[in-house]
Amino acid sequence: MKKYIATFWRGNPQLKDGGYETTREIEAVSIASARKKARDIEDGCVYGSMSLLSIEKED
């Protein structure tokens, strides 16, 4: 498996800037599979919102 770094915008209306950037490490076979796992992370956001900004293969 390859490792990918997904960068998200974590929206939180209680913060002055409206949110912050956060990263998650994802293990996947391909970039398409990594994107799918990143979308699952977005959908699992309990409070506020989470949007995928980018996904890159880890060196």
PQR file of N, CA, C, O and H, with PARSE charges and radii, in Angstrom:
ATOM      1  N   MET A   1       0.841  -1.189   0.000 -0.4000 1.5000
ATOM      2  CA  MET A   1       0.000   0.000   0.000 -0.0000 2.0000
ATOM      3  C   MET A   1       0.880   1.244   0.000  0.5500 1.7000
ATOM      4  O   MET A   1       1.984   1.256   0.543 -0.5500 1.4000
ATOM      5  N   LYS A   2       0.354   2.280  -0.624 -0.4000 1.5000
ATOM      6  CA  LYS A   2       1.047   3.562  -0.682 -0.0000 2.0000
ATOM      7  C   LYS A   2       0.436   4.499   0.351  0.5500 1.7000
ATOM      8  O   LYS A   2      -0.713   4.337   0.760 -0.5500 1.4000
ATOM      9  H   LYS A   2      -0.543   2.270  -1.065  0.4000 1.0000
ATOM     10  N   LYS A   3       1.223   5.474   0.758 -0.4000 1.5000
ATOM     11  CA  LYS A   3       0.735   6.454   1.727 -0.0000 2.0000
ATOM     12  C   LYS A   3       0.478   7.772   1.019  0.5500 1.7000
ATOM     13  O   LYS A   3       1.274   8.227   0.198 -0.5500 1.4000
ATOM     14  H   LYS A   3       2.157   5.606   0.426  0.4000 1.0000
ATOM     15  N   TYR A   4      -0.657   8.376   1.360 -0.4000 1.5000
ATOM     16  CA  TYR A   4      -1.058   9.662   0.803 -0.0000 2.0000
ATOM     17  C   TYR A   4      -1.351  10.625   1.949  0.5500 1.7000
ATOM     18  O   TYR A   4      -1.759  10.207   3.033 -0.5500 1.4000
ATOM     19  H   TYR A   4      -1.304   8.007   2.027  0.4000 1.0000
ATOM     20  N   ILE A   5      -1.141  11.900   1.704 -0.4000 1.5000
ATOM     21  CA  ILE A   5      -1.464  12.938   2.674 -0.0000 2.0000
ATOM     22  C   ILE A   5      -2.637  13.741   2.113  0.5500 1.7000
ATOM     23  O   ILE A   5      -2.529  14.354   1.051 -0.5500 1.4000
ATOM     24  H   ILE A   5      -0.809  12.239   0.824  0.4000 1.0000
ATOM     25  N   ALA A   6      -3.744  13.730   2.830 -0.4000 1.5000
ATOM     26  CA  ALA A   6      -4.934  14.474   2.432 -0.0000 2.0000
ATOM     27  C   ALA A   6      -5.018  15.743   3.281  0.5500 1.7000
ATOM     28  O   ALA A   6      -4.905  15.691   4.506 -0.5500 1.4000
ATOM     29  H   ALA A   6      -3.831  13.232   3.692  0.4000 1.0000
ATOM     30  N   THR A   7      -5.215  16.871   2.620 -0.4000 1.5000
ATOM     31  CA  THR A   7      -5.358  18.156   3.313 -0.0000 2.0000
ATOM     32  C   THR A   7      -6.822  18.569   3.226  0.5500 1.7000
ATOM     33  O   THR A   7      -7.416  18.599   2.148 -0.5500 1.4000
ATOM     34  H   THR A   7      -5.307  16.913   1.626  0.4000 1.0000
ATOM     35  N   PHE A   8      -7.385  18.884   4.381 -0.4000 1.5000
ATOM     36  CA  PHE A   8      -8.793  19.255   4.482 -0.0000 2.0000
ATOM     37  C   PHE A   8      -8.926  20.662   5.059  0.5500 1.7000
ATOM     38  O   PHE A   8      -8.048  21.133   5.783 -0.5500 1.4000
ATOM     39  H   PHE A   8      -6.903  18.859   5.256  0.4000 1.0000
ATOM     40  N   TRP A   9     -10.032  21.323   4.731 -0.4000 1.5000
ATOM     41  CA  TRP A   9     -10.452  22.535   5.425 -0.0000 2.0000
ATOM     42  C   TRP A   9     -11.510  22.106   6.419  0.5500 1.7000
ATOM     43  O   TRP A   9     -12.560  21.587   6.041 -0.5500 1.4000
ATOM     44  H   TRP A   9     -10.745  20.940   4.144  0.4000 1.0000
ATOM     45  N   ARG A  10     -11.228  22.324   7.688 -0.4000 1.5000
ATOM     46  CA  ARG A  10     -12.143  21.939   8.762 -0.0000 2.0000
ATOM     47  C   ARG A  10     -12.901  23.186   9.177  0.5500 1.7000
ATOM     48  O   ARG A  10     -12.383  24.010   9.930 -0.5500 1.4000
ATOM     49  H   ARG A  10     -10.375  22.745   7.995  0.4000 1.0000
ATOM     50  N   GLY A  11     -14.125  23.327   8.688 -0.4000 1.5000
ATOM     51  CA  GLY A  11     -14.930  24.507   8.987 -0.0000 2.0000
ATOM     52  C   GLY A  11     -15.515  24.454  10.387  0.5500 1.7000
ATOM     53  O   GLY A  11     -16.074  23.442  10.807 -0.5500 1.4000
ATOM     54  H   GLY A  11     -14.546  22.658   8.076  0.4000 1.0000
ATOM     55  N   ASN A  12     -15.375  25.570  11.103 -0.4000 1.5000
ATOM     56  CA  ASN A  12     -15.930  25.682  12.448 -0.0000 2.0000
ATOM     57  C   ASN A  12     -16.364  27.130  12.642  0.5500 1.7000
ATOM     58  O   ASN A  12     -15.515  28.012  12.772 -0.5500 1.4000
ATOM     59  H   ASN A  12     -14.921  26.392  10.761  0.4000 1.0000
ATOM     60  N   PRO A  13     -17.654  27.389  12.664 -0.5600 1.5000
ATOM     61  CA  PRO A  13     -18.145  28.764  12.754  0.2800 2.0000
ATOM     62  C   PRO A  13     -17.798  29.462  14.070  0.5500 1.7000
ATOM     63  O   PRO A  13     -17.921  30.683  14.159 -0.5500 1.4000
ATOM     64  N   GLN A  14     -17.375  28.730  15.077 -0.4000 1.5000
ATOM     65  CA  GLN A  14     -17.034  29.343  16.352 -0.0000 2.0000
ATOM     66  C   GLN A  14     -15.642  29.970  16.334  0.5500 1.7000
ATOM     67  O   GLN A  14     -15.321  30.773  17.210 -0.5500 1.4000
ATOM     68  H   GLN A  14     -17.276  27.737  15.004  0.4000 1.0000
ATOM     69  N   LEU A  15     -14.806  29.617  15.344 -0.4000 1.5000
ATOM     70  CA  LEU A  15     -13.461  30.164  15.257 -0.0000 2.0000
ATOM     71  C   LEU A  15     -13.460  31.482  14.484  0.5500 1.7000
ATOM     72  O   LEU A  15     -14.296  31.695  13.605 -0.5500 1.4000
ATOM     73  H   LEU A  15     -15.067  28.964  14.632  0.4000 1.0000
ATOM     74  N   LYS A  16     -12.521  32.360  14.817 -0.4000 1.5000
ATOM     75  CA  LYS A  16     -12.447  33.673  14.188 -0.0000 2.0000
ATOM     76  C   LYS A  16     -12.268  33.566  12.668  0.5500 1.7000
ATOM     77  O   LYS A  16     -12.900  34.311  11.920 -0.5500 1.4000
ATOM     78  H   LYS A  16     -11.842  32.187  15.531  0.4000 1.0000
ATOM     79  N   ASP A  17     -11.414  32.647  12.208 -0.4000 1.5000
ATOM     80  CA  ASP A  17     -11.154  32.486  10.776 -0.0000 2.0000
ATOM     81  C   ASP A  17     -12.162  31.561  10.092  0.5500 1.7000
ATOM     82  O   ASP A  17     -12.090  31.351   8.882 -0.5500 1.4000
ATOM     83  H   ASP A  17     -10.901  32.041  12.816  0.4000 1.0000
ATOM     84  N   GLY A  18     -13.081  31.021  10.850 -0.4000 1.5000
ATOM     85  CA  GLY A  18     -14.094  30.145  10.273 -0.0000 2.0000
ATOM     86  C   GLY A  18     -13.646  28.708  10.125  0.5500 1.7000
ATOM     87  O   GLY A  18     -14.398  27.875   9.620 -0.5500 1.4000
ATOM     88  H   GLY A  18     -13.139  31.192  11.834  0.4000 1.0000
ATOM     89  N   GLY A  19     -12.436  28.402  10.556 -0.4000 1.5000
ATOM     90  CA  GLY A  19     -11.943  27.029  10.476 -0.0000 2.0000
ATOM     91  C   GLY A  19     -10.429  26.987  10.358  0.5500 1.7000
ATOM     92  O   GLY A  19      -9.744  27.976  10.623 -0.5500 1.4000
ATOM     93  H   GLY A  19     -11.825  29.079  10.966  0.4000 1.0000
ATOM     94  N   TYR A  20      -9.913  25.827   9.956 -0.4000 1.5000
ATOM     95  CA  TYR A  20      -8.477  25.644   9.855 -0.0000 2.0000
ATOM     96  C   TYR A  20      -8.171  24.483   8.922  0.5500 1.7000
ATOM     97  O   TYR A  20      -9.033  23.650   8.644 -0.5500 1.4000
ATOM     98  H   TYR A  20     -10.469  25.024   9.741  0.4000 1.0000
ATOM     99  N   GLU A  21      -6.916  24.438   8.436 -0.4000 1.5000
ATOM    100  CA  GLU A  21      -6.483  23.320   7.603 -0.0000 2.0000
ATOM    101  C   GLU A  21      -5.965  22.204   8.494  0.5500 1.7000
ATOM    102  O   GLU A  21      -5.315  22.455   9.509 -0.5500 1.4000
ATOM    103  H   GLU A  21      -6.216  25.116   8.661  0.4000 1.0000
ATOM    104  N   THR A  22      -6.254  20.986   8.109 -0.4000 1.5000
ATOM    105  CA  THR A  22      -5.774  19.820   8.833 -0.0000 2.0000
ATOM    106  C   THR A  22      -5.386  18.743   7.821  0.5500 1.7000
ATOM    107  O   THR A  22      -5.896  18.728   6.701 -0.5500 1.4000
ATOM    108  H   THR A  22      -6.782  20.782   7.285  0.4000 1.0000
ATOM    109  N   THR A  23      -4.495  17.853   8.212 -0.4000 1.5000
ATOM    110  CA  THR A  23      -4.063  16.785   7.309 -0.0000 2.0000
ATOM    111  C   THR A  23      -4.326  15.428   7.940  0.5500 1.7000
ATOM    112  O   THR A  23      -4.354  15.279   9.161 -0.5500 1.4000
ATOM    113  H   THR A  23      -4.081  17.865   9.122  0.4000 1.0000
ATOM    114  N   ARG A  24      -4.515  14.456   7.080 -0.4000 1.5000
ATOM    115  CA  ARG A  24      -4.669  13.062   7.512 -0.0000 2.0000
ATOM    116  C   ARG A  24      -3.817  12.188   6.611  0.5500 1.7000
ATOM    117  O   ARG A  24      -3.705  12.444   5.412 -0.5500 1.4000
ATOM    118  H   ARG A  24      -4.492  14.578   6.088  0.4000 1.0000
ATOM    119  N   GLU A  25      -3.222  11.165   7.183 -0.4000 1.5000
ATOM    120  CA  GLU A  25      -2.470  10.189   6.399 -0.0000 2.0000
ATOM    121  C   GLU A  25      -3.420   9.056   6.012  0.5500 1.7000
ATOM    122  O   GLU A  25      -4.151   8.523   6.847 -0.5500 1.4000
ATOM    123  H   GLU A  25      -3.313  10.957   8.157  0.4000 1.0000
ATOM    124  N   ILE A  26      -3.394   8.704   4.731 -0.4000 1.5000
ATOM    125  CA  ILE A  26      -4.281   7.669   4.213 -0.0000 2.0000
ATOM    126  C   ILE A  26      -3.440   6.606   3.523  0.5500 1.7000
ATOM    127  O   ILE A  26      -2.568   6.926   2.714 -0.5500 1.4000
ATOM    128  H   ILE A  26      -2.801   9.137   4.052  0.4000 1.0000
ATOM    129  N   GLU A  27      -3.698   5.354   3.838 -0.4000 1.5000
ATOM    130  CA  GLU A  27      -3.044   4.242   3.138 -0.0000 2.0000
ATOM    131  C   GLU A  27      -4.021   3.687   2.115  0.5500 1.7000
ATOM    132  O   GLU A  27      -5.152   3.331   2.446 -0.5500 1.4000
ATOM    133  H   GLU A  27      -4.406   5.095   4.495  0.4000 1.0000
ATOM    134  N   ALA A  28      -3.566   3.618   0.854 -0.4000 1.5000
ATOM    135  CA  ALA A  28      -4.438   3.145  -0.211 -0.0000 2.0000
ATOM    136  C   ALA A  28      -3.596   2.564  -1.344  0.5500 1.7000
ATOM    137  O   ALA A  28      -2.394   2.817  -1.431 -0.5500 1.4000
ATOM    138  H   ALA A  28      -2.648   3.908   0.585  0.4000 1.0000
ATOM    139  N   VAL A  29      -4.232   1.795  -2.199 -0.4000 1.5000
ATOM    140  CA  VAL A  29      -3.561   1.156  -3.324 -0.0000 2.0000
ATOM    141  C   VAL A  29      -3.321   2.159  -4.451  0.5500 1.7000
ATOM    142  O   VAL A  29      -2.286   2.113  -5.116 -0.5500 1.4000
ATOM    143  H   VAL A  29      -5.208   1.589  -2.129  0.4000 1.0000
ATOM    144  N   SER A  30      -4.287   3.075  -4.669 -0.4000 1.5000
ATOM    145  CA  SER A  30      -4.175   4.039  -5.764 -0.0000 2.0000
ATOM    146  C   SER A  30      -4.694   5.403  -5.301  0.5500 1.7000
ATOM    147  O   SER A  30      -5.298   5.525  -4.236 -0.5500 1.4000
ATOM    148  H   SER A  30      -5.128   3.113  -4.130  0.4000 1.0000
ATOM    149  N   ILE A  31      -4.445   6.417  -6.121 -0.4000 1.5000
ATOM    150  CA  ILE A  31      -4.924   7.757  -5.797 -0.0000 2.0000
ATOM    151  C   ILE A  31      -6.451   7.802  -5.781  0.5500 1.7000
ATOM    152  O   ILE A  31      -7.042   8.523  -4.977 -0.5500 1.4000
ATOM    153  H   ILE A  31      -3.954   6.317  -6.986  0.4000 1.0000
ATOM    154  N   ALA A  32      -7.087   7.040  -6.659 -0.4000 1.5000
ATOM    155  CA  ALA A  32      -8.555   6.996  -6.684 -0.0000 2.0000
ATOM    156  C   ALA A  32      -9.094   6.403  -5.383  0.5500 1.7000
ATOM    157  O   ALA A  32     -10.082   6.887  -4.831 -0.5500 1.4000
ATOM    158  H   ALA A  32      -6.606   6.454  -7.312  0.4000 1.0000
ATOM    159  N   SER A  33      -8.447   5.373  -4.910 -0.4000 1.5000
ATOM    160  CA  SER A  33      -8.859   4.748  -3.656 -0.0000 2.0000
ATOM    161  C   SER A  33      -8.617   5.705  -2.480  0.5500 1.7000
ATOM    162  O   SER A  33      -9.417   5.763  -1.546 -0.5500 1.4000
ATOM    163  H   SER A  33      -7.644   4.980  -5.358  0.4000 1.0000
ATOM    164  N   ALA A  34      -7.521   6.444  -2.533 -0.4000 1.5000
ATOM    165  CA  ALA A  34      -7.221   7.419  -1.479 -0.0000 2.0000
ATOM    166  C   ALA A  34      -8.273   8.533  -1.468  0.5500 1.7000
ATOM    167  O   ALA A  34      -8.693   8.979  -0.401 -0.5500 1.4000
ATOM    168  H   ALA A  34      -6.870   6.397  -3.291  0.4000 1.0000
ATOM    169  N   ARG A  35      -8.701   8.983  -2.659 -0.4000 1.5000
ATOM    170  CA  ARG A  35      -9.752  10.005  -2.736 -0.0000 2.0000
ATOM    171  C   ARG A  35     -11.053   9.499  -2.127  0.5500 1.7000
ATOM    172  O   ARG A  35     -11.751  10.237  -1.432 -0.5500 1.4000
ATOM    173  H   ARG A  35      -8.360   8.620  -3.527  0.4000 1.0000
ATOM    174  N   LYS A  36     -11.372   8.243  -2.392 -0.4000 1.5000
ATOM    175  CA  LYS A  36     -12.605   7.658  -1.836 -0.0000 2.0000
ATOM    176  C   LYS A  36     -12.533   7.618  -0.309  0.5500 1.7000
ATOM    177  O   LYS A  36     -13.510   7.932   0.370 -0.5500 1.4000
ATOM    178  H   LYS A  36     -10.805   7.644  -2.957  0.4000 1.0000
ATOM    179  N   LYS A  37     -11.393   7.236   0.219 -0.4000 1.5000
ATOM    180  CA  LYS A  37     -11.235   7.204   1.677 -0.0000 2.0000
ATOM    181  C   LYS A  37     -11.307   8.621   2.257  0.5500 1.7000
ATOM    182  O   LYS A  37     -11.851   8.825   3.342 -0.5500 1.4000
ATOM    183  H   LYS A  37     -10.599   6.980  -0.332  0.4000 1.0000
ATOM    184  N   ALA A  38     -10.755   9.598   1.525 -0.4000 1.5000
ATOM    185  CA  ALA A  38     -10.823  10.991   1.974 -0.0000 2.0000
ATOM    186  C   ALA A  38     -12.269  11.475   1.987  0.5500 1.7000
ATOM    187  O   ALA A  38     -12.665  12.204   2.897 -0.5500 1.4000
ATOM    188  H   ALA A  38     -10.313   9.433   0.644  0.4000 1.0000
ATOM    189  N   ARG A  39     -13.060  11.086   0.999 -0.4000 1.5000
ATOM    190  CA  ARG A  39     -14.481  11.456   0.963 -0.0000 2.0000
ATOM    191  C   ARG A  39     -15.232  10.821   2.133  0.5500 1.7000
ATOM    192  O   ARG A  39     -16.155  11.423   2.682 -0.5500 1.4000
ATOM    193  H   ARG A  39     -12.738  10.494   0.260  0.4000 1.0000
ATOM    194  N   ASP A  40     -14.839   9.617   2.510 -0.4000 1.5000
ATOM    195  CA  ASP A  40     -15.449   8.969   3.677 -0.0000 2.0000
ATOM    196  C   ASP A  40     -15.128   9.748   4.952  0.5500 1.7000
ATOM    197  O   ASP A  40     -15.975   9.865   5.837 -0.5500 1.4000
ATOM    198  H   ASP A  40     -14.090   9.127   2.064  0.4000 1.0000
ATOM    199  N   ILE A  41     -13.910  10.279   5.049 -0.4000 1.5000
ATOM    200  CA  ILE A  41     -13.525  11.108   6.198 -0.0000 2.0000
ATOM    201  C   ILE A  41     -14.384  12.367   6.228  0.5500 1.7000
ATOM    202  O   ILE A  41     -14.869  12.768   7.286 -0.5500 1.4000
ATOM    203  H   ILE A  41     -13.222  10.183   4.330  0.4000 1.0000
ATOM    204  N   GLU A  42     -14.573  12.998   5.050 -0.4000 1.5000
ATOM    205  CA  GLU A  42     -15.434  14.185   4.962 -0.0000 2.0000
ATOM    206  C   GLU A  42     -16.843  13.884   5.455  0.5500 1.7000
ATOM    207  O   GLU A  42     -17.409  14.639   6.245 -0.5500 1.4000
ATOM    208  H   GLU A  42     -14.179  12.672   4.190  0.4000 1.0000
ATOM    209  N   ASP A  43     -17.397  12.785   4.987 -0.4000 1.5000
ATOM    210  CA  ASP A  43     -18.772  12.419   5.343 -0.0000 2.0000
ATOM    211  C   ASP A  43     -18.917  12.083   6.821  0.5500 1.7000
ATOM    212  O   ASP A  43     -20.008  12.204   7.379 -0.5500 1.4000
ATOM    213  H   ASP A  43     -16.937  12.172   4.345  0.4000 1.0000
ATOM    214  N   GLY A  44     -17.822  11.660   7.464 -0.4000 1.5000
ATOM    215  CA  GLY A  44     -17.862  11.288   8.868 -0.0000 2.0000
ATOM    216  C   GLY A  44     -17.666  12.448   9.821  0.5500 1.7000
ATOM    217  O   GLY A  44     -17.615  12.252  11.036 -0.5500 1.4000
ATOM    218  H   GLY A  44     -16.936  11.562   7.011  0.4000 1.0000
ATOM    219  N   CYS A  45     -17.556  13.644   9.291 -0.4000 1.5000
ATOM    220  CA  CYS A  45     -17.359  14.833  10.132 -0.0000 2.0000
ATOM    221  C   CYS A  45     -18.626  15.075  10.950  0.5500 1.7000
ATOM    222  O   CYS A  45     -19.709  15.260  10.394 -0.5500 1.4000
ATOM    223  H   CYS A  45     -17.597  13.804   8.305  0.4000 1.0000
ATOM    224  N   VAL A  46     -18.479  15.071  12.268 -0.4000 1.5000
ATOM    225  CA  VAL A  46     -19.639  15.160  13.154 -0.0000 2.0000
ATOM    226  C   VAL A  46     -20.084  16.599  13.375  0.5500 1.7000
ATOM    227  O   VAL A  46     -21.283  16.877  13.359 -0.5500 1.4000
ATOM    228  H   VAL A  46     -17.599  14.920  12.719  0.4000 1.0000
ATOM    229  N   TYR A  47     -19.153  17.514  13.580 -0.4000 1.5000
ATOM    230  CA  TYR A  47     -19.498  18.894  13.890 -0.0000 2.0000
ATOM    231  C   TYR A  47     -18.838  19.823  12.883  0.5500 1.7000
ATOM    232  O   TYR A  47     -17.676  19.621  12.530 -0.5500 1.4000
ATOM    233  H   TYR A  47     -18.179  17.288  13.593  0.4000 1.0000
ATOM    234  N   GLY A  48     -19.544  20.820  12.421 -0.4000 1.5000
ATOM    235  CA  GLY A  48     -18.997  21.748  11.433 -0.0000 2.0000
ATOM    236  C   GLY A  48     -18.969  21.079  10.071  0.5500 1.7000
ATOM    237  O   GLY A  48     -19.862  20.303   9.730 -0.5500 1.4000
ATOM    238  H   GLY A  48     -20.488  20.984  12.708  0.4000 1.0000
ATOM    239  N   SER A  49     -17.937  21.386   9.294 -0.4000 1.5000
ATOM    240  CA  SER A  49     -17.820  20.789   7.967 -0.0000 2.0000
ATOM    241  C   SER A  49     -16.363  20.454   7.681  0.5500 1.7000
ATOM    242  O   SER A  49     -15.455  20.970   8.333 -0.5500 1.4000
ATOM    243  H   SER A  49     -17.211  22.016   9.571  0.4000 1.0000
ATOM    244  N   MET A  50     -16.153  19.596   6.711 -0.4000 1.5000
ATOM    245  CA  MET A  50     -14.805  19.227   6.298 -0.0000 2.0000
ATOM    246  C   MET A  50     -14.809  19.089   4.783  0.5500 1.7000
ATOM    247  O   MET A  50     -15.637  18.372   4.221 -0.5500 1.4000
ATOM    248  H   MET A  50     -16.891  19.177   6.181  0.4000 1.0000
ATOM    249  N   SER A  51     -13.877  19.780   4.118 -0.4000 1.5000
ATOM    250  CA  SER A  51     -13.789  19.751   2.662 -0.0000 2.0000
ATOM    251  C   SER A  51     -12.376  19.379   2.248  0.5500 1.7000
ATOM    252  O   SER A  51     -11.405  19.909   2.786 -0.5500 1.4000
ATOM    253  H   SER A  51     -13.205  20.363   4.574  0.4000 1.0000
ATOM    254  N   LEU A  52     -12.264  18.478   1.303 -0.4000 1.5000
ATOM    255  CA  LEU A  52     -10.962  18.048   0.795 -0.0000 2.0000
ATOM    256  C   LEU A  52     -10.362  19.155  -0.065  0.5500 1.7000
ATOM    257  O   LEU A  52     -10.986  19.610  -1.023 -0.5500 1.4000
ATOM    258  H   LEU A  52     -13.053  18.047   0.866  0.4000 1.0000
ATOM    259  N   LEU A  53      -9.146  19.588   0.280 -0.4000 1.5000
ATOM    260  CA  LEU A  53      -8.439  20.602  -0.498 -0.0000 2.0000
ATOM    261  C   LEU A  53      -7.483  19.957  -1.495  0.5500 1.7000
ATOM    262  O   LEU A  53      -7.438  20.342  -2.664 -0.5500 1.4000
ATOM    263  H   LEU A  53      -8.639  19.218   1.059  0.4000 1.0000
ATOM    264  N   SER A  54      -6.713  18.964  -1.019 -0.4000 1.5000
ATOM    265  CA  SER A  54      -5.748  18.301  -1.907 -0.0000 2.0000
ATOM    266  C   SER A  54      -5.382  16.943  -1.340  0.5500 1.7000
ATOM    267  O   SER A  54      -5.609  16.644  -0.168 -0.5500 1.4000
ATOM    268  H   SER A  54      -6.750  18.651  -0.070  0.4000 1.0000
ATOM    269  N   ILE A  55      -4.809  16.136  -2.214 -0.4000 1.5000
ATOM    270  CA  ILE A  55      -4.306  14.828  -1.801 -0.0000 2.0000
ATOM    271  C   ILE A  55      -3.035  14.561  -2.589  0.5500 1.7000
ATOM    272  O   ILE A  55      -3.015  14.694  -3.813 -0.5500 1.4000
ATOM    273  H   ILE A  55      -4.624  16.379  -3.166  0.4000 1.0000
ATOM    274  N   GLU A  56      -1.975  14.183  -1.887 -0.4000 1.5000
ATOM    275  CA  GLU A  56      -0.672  13.991  -2.515 -0.0000 2.0000
ATOM    276  C   GLU A  56      -0.038  12.711  -2.008  0.5500 1.7000
ATOM    277  O   GLU A  56      -0.258  12.300  -0.868 -0.5500 1.4000
ATOM    278  H   GLU A  56      -1.991  14.074  -0.893  0.4000 1.0000
ATOM    279  N   LYS A  57       0.744  12.093  -2.861 -0.4000 1.5000
ATOM    280  CA  LYS A  57       1.475  10.887  -2.471 -0.0000 2.0000
ATOM    281  C   LYS A  57       2.623  11.296  -1.551  0.5500 1.7000
ATOM    282  O   LYS A  57       3.361  12.240  -1.833 -0.5500 1.4000
ATOM    283  H   LYS A  57       0.923  12.427  -3.787  0.4000 1.0000
ATOM    284  N   GLU A  58       2.754  10.572  -0.459 -0.4000 1.5000
ATOM    285  CA  GLU A  58       3.830  10.851   0.492 -0.0000 2.0000
ATOM    286  C   GLU A  58       5.131  10.301  -0.074  0.5500 1.7000
ATOM    287  O   GLU A  58       5.163   9.198  -0.619 -0.5500 1.4000
ATOM    288  H   GLU A  58       2.155   9.805  -0.230  0.4000 1.0000
ATOM    289  N   ASP A  59       6.195  11.067   0.055 -0.4000 1.5000
ATOM    290  CA  ASP A  59       7.510  10.621  -0.471 -0.0000 2.0000
ATOM    291  C   ASP A  59       8.165   9.619   0.440  0.5500 1.7000
ATOM    292  O   ASP A  59       9.264   9.147   0.150 -0.5500 1.4000
ATOM    293  H   ASP A  59       6.170  11.963   0.498  0.4000 1.0000
TER
END
